[in-house]
Amino acid sequence: MKNYLPEWMHGWINLLDTALVVILILLVAWLLRLLTRRLLARLGMHYTLPPQVETAARRLSNFVIGSAALVAILDQLGVSPTILWTAFTGFAAVGAVAFFAAWSVLSNIFCALLIFTTRPFRLGDRIELLENGEKPGLKGQVIDINLIYTTLQEIGGPAEGTLMQIPNSLFFQRGLRRWPSTAAQAHVIQGDG
């Protein structure tokens, strides 16, 4: 093709070729992102996932797709794969240190996902987190569940009406007694639960 073009355009062919490949990479990344968003929305509706879980999955997929597109573009621009690998492993090492430093937070986030999917209790339920067979535990009505804490409004005892924030990981370390709310019982009777 270079034979049919003027001499001054020969230098621009490689640049034009690289630009077209970069545009193609960006287009594929955009289409993958759109497809992933729709798939996650369908999964969220089918499994009735909380919006926080869907948002976190969407952000993670956007990060993965964006990172892959960035690496592909940098490769087209001539950046050495060795440099990319060195940078990635450096960031991964820092990420691993941060992961271990934030282990309890990550544990609570994972337990929140388990609470949302296995549903040992729901908003409005009265629950008691048992200490052991002889001592009464923390008792209250579930008024909020977020990624780190479950908030209970205390029932009975000297501090009735106060709010307790219990780390989500604690619900998987101790026994749990549950009194479903009337709304939750209506869902079970109708077959929704």
Secondary structure as a PSIPRED ss2 file (coil, helix, strand):
# PSIPRED VFORMAT (PSIPRED V4.0)

   1 M C   1.000  0.000  0.000
   2 K H   0.000  1.000  0.000
   3 N H   0.000  1.000  0.000
   4 Y H   0.000  1.000  0.000
   5 L C   1.000  0.000  0.000
   6 P C   1.000  0.000  0.000
   7 E H   0.000  1.000  0.000
   8 W H   0.000  1.000  0.000
   9 M H   0.000  1.000  0.000
  10 H H   0.000  1.000  0.000
  11 G H   0.000  1.000  0.000
  12 W H   0.000  1.000  0.000
  13 I H   0.000  1.000  0.000
  14 N H   0.000  1.000  0.000
  15 L H   0.000  1.000  0.000
  16 L H   0.000  1.000  0.000
  17 D H   0.000  1.000  0.000
  18 T H   0.000  1.000  0.000
  19 A H   0.000  1.000  0.000
  20 L H   0.000  1.000  0.000
  21 V H   0.000  1.000  0.000
  22 V H   0.000  1.000  0.000
  23 I H   0.000  1.000  0.000
  24 L H   0.000  1.000  0.000
  25 I H   0.000  1.000  0.000
  26 L H   0.000  1.000  0.000
  27 L H   0.000  1.000  0.000
  28 V H   0.000  1.000  0.000
  29 A H   0.000  1.000  0.000
  30 W H   0.000  1.000  0.000
  31 L H   0.000  1.000  0.000
  32 L H   0.000  1.000  0.000
  33 R H   0.000  1.000  0.000
  34 L H   0.000  1.000  0.000
  35 L H   0.000  1.000  0.000
  36 T H   0.000  1.000  0.000
  37 R H   0.000  1.000  0.000
  38 R H   0.000  1.000  0.000
  39 L H   0.000  1.000  0.000
  40 L H   0.000  1.000  0.000
  41 A H   0.000  1.000  0.000
  42 R H   0.000  1.000  0.000
  43 L H   0.000  1.000  0.000
  44 G H   0.000  1.000  0.000
  45 M H   0.000  1.000  0.000
  46 H H   0.000  1.000  0.000
  47 Y C   1.000  0.000  0.000
  48 T C   1.000  0.000  0.000
  49 L C   1.000  0.000  0.000
  50 P C   1.000  0.000  0.000
  51 P H   0.000  1.000  0.000
  52 Q H   0.000  1.000  0.000
  53 V H   0.000  1.000  0.000
  54 E H   0.000  1.000  0.000
  55 T H   0.000  1.000  0.000
  56 A H   0.000  1.000  0.000
  57 A H   0.000  1.000  0.000
  58 R H   0.000  1.000  0.000
  59 R H   0.000  1.000  0.000
  60 L H   0.000  1.000  0.000
  61 S H   0.000  1.000  0.000
  62 N H   0.000  1.000  0.000
  63 F H   0.000  1.000  0.000
  64 V H   0.000  1.000  0.000
  65 I H   0.000  1.000  0.000
  66 G H   0.000  1.000  0.000
  67 S H   0.000  1.000  0.000
  68 A H   0.000  1.000  0.000
  69 A H   0.000  1.000  0.000
  70 L H   0.000  1.000  0.000
  71 V H   0.000  1.000  0.000
  72 A H   0.000  1.000  0.000
  73 I H   0.000  1.000  0.000
  74 L H   0.000  1.000  0.000
  75 D H   0.000  1.000  0.000
  76 Q H   0.000  1.000  0.000
  77 L C   1.000  0.000  0.000
  78 G C   1.000  0.000  0.000
  79 V C   1.000  0.000  0.000
  80 S C   1.000  0.000  0.000
  81 P H   0.000  1.000  0.000
  82 T H   0.000  1.000  0.000
  83 I H   0.000  1.000  0.000
  84 L H   0.000  1.000  0.000
  85 W H   0.000  1.000  0.000
  86 T H   0.000  1.000  0.000
  87 A H   0.000  1.000  0.000
  88 F H   0.000  1.000  0.000
  89 T H   0.000  1.000  0.000
  90 G H   0.000  1.000  0.000
  91 F H   0.000  1.000  0.000
  92 A H   0.000  1.000  0.000
  93 A H   0.000  1.000  0.000
  94 V H   0.000  1.000  0.000
  95 G H   0.000  1.000  0.000
  96 A H   0.000  1.000  0.000
  97 V H   0.000  1.000  0.000
  98 A H   0.000  1.000  0.000
  99 F H   0.000  1.000  0.000
 100 F H   0.000  1.000  0.000
 101 A H   0.000  1.000  0.000
 102 A C   1.000  0.000  0.000
 103 W H   0.000  1.000  0.000
 104 S H   0.000  1.000  0.000
 105 V H   0.000  1.000  0.000
 106 L H   0.000  1.000  0.000
 107 S H   0.000  1.000  0.000
 108 N H   0.000  1.000  0.000
 109 I H   0.000  1.000  0.000
 110 F H   0.000  1.000  0.000
 111 C H   0.000  1.000  0.000
 112 A H   0.000  1.000  0.000
 113 L H   0.000  1.000  0.000
 114 L H   0.000  1.000  0.000
 115 I H   0.000  1.000  0.000
 116 F H   0.000  1.000  0.000
 117 T H   0.000  1.000  0.000
 118 T H   0.000  1.000  0.000
 119 R C   1.000  0.000  0.000
 120 P C   1.000  0.000  0.000
 121 F C   1.000  0.000  0.000
 122 R C   1.000  0.000  0.000
 123 L C   1.000  0.000  0.000
 124 G C   1.000  0.000  0.000
 125 D C   1.000  0.000  0.000
 126 R E   0.000  0.000  1.000
 127 I E   0.000  0.000  1.000
 128 E E   0.000  0.000  1.000
 129 L E   0.000  0.000  1.000
 130 L C   1.000  0.000  0.000
 131 E C   1.000  0.000  0.000
 132 N C   1.000  0.000  0.000
 133 G C   1.000  0.000  0.000
 134 E C   1.000  0.000  0.000
 135 K C   1.000  0.000  0.000
 136 P C   1.000  0.000  0.000
 137 G C   1.000  0.000  0.000
 138 L E   0.000  0.000  1.000
 139 K E   0.000  0.000  1.000
 140 G E   0.000  0.000  1.000
 141 Q E   0.000  0.000  1.000
 142 V E   0.000  0.000  1.000
 143 I E   0.000  0.000  1.000
 144 D E   0.000  0.000  1.000
 145 I E   0.000  0.000  1.000
 146 N C   1.000  0.000  0.000
 147 L C   1.000  0.000  0.000
 148 I C   1.000  0.000  0.000
 149 Y E   0.000  0.000  1.000
 150 T E   0.000  0.000  1.000
 151 T E   0.000  0.000  1.000
 152 L E   0.000  0.000  1.000
 153 Q E   0.000  0.000  1.000
 154 E E   0.000  0.000  1.000
 155 I C   1.000  0.000  0.000
 156 G C   1.000  0.000  0.000
 157 G C   1.000  0.000  0.000
 158 P C   1.000  0.000  0.000
 159 A C   1.000  0.000  0.000
 160 E C   1.000  0.000  0.000
 161 G C   1.000  0.000  0.000
 162 T C   1.000  0.000  0.000
 163 L E   0.000  0.000  1.000
 164 M E   0.000  0.000  1.000
 165 Q E   0.000  0.000  1.000
 166 I E   0.000  0.000  1.000
 167 P E   0.000  0.000  1.000
 168 N H   0.000  1.000  0.000
 169 S H   0.000  1.000  0.000
 170 L H   0.000  1.000  0.000
 171 F H   0.000  1.000  0.000
 172 F H   0.000  1.000  0.000
 173 Q C   1.000  0.000  0.000
 174 R C   1.000  0.000  0.000
 175 G C   1.000  0.000  0.000
 176 L E   0.000  0.000  1.000
 177 R E   0.000  0.000  1.000
 178 R E   0.000  0.000  1.000
 179 W E   0.000  0.000  1.000
 180 P C   1.000  0.000  0.000
 181 S C   1.000  0.000  0.000
 182 T H   0.000  1.000  0.000
 183 A H   0.000  1.000  0.000
 184 A H   0.000  1.000  0.000
 185 Q H   0.000  1.000  0.000
 186 A H   0.000  1.000  0.000
 187 H H   0.000  1.000  0.000
 188 V H   0.000  1.000  0.000
 189 I H   0.000  1.000  0.000
 190 Q H   0.000  1.000  0.000
 191 G C   1.000  0.000  0.000
 192 D C   1.000  0.000  0.000
 193 G C   1.000  0.000  0.000
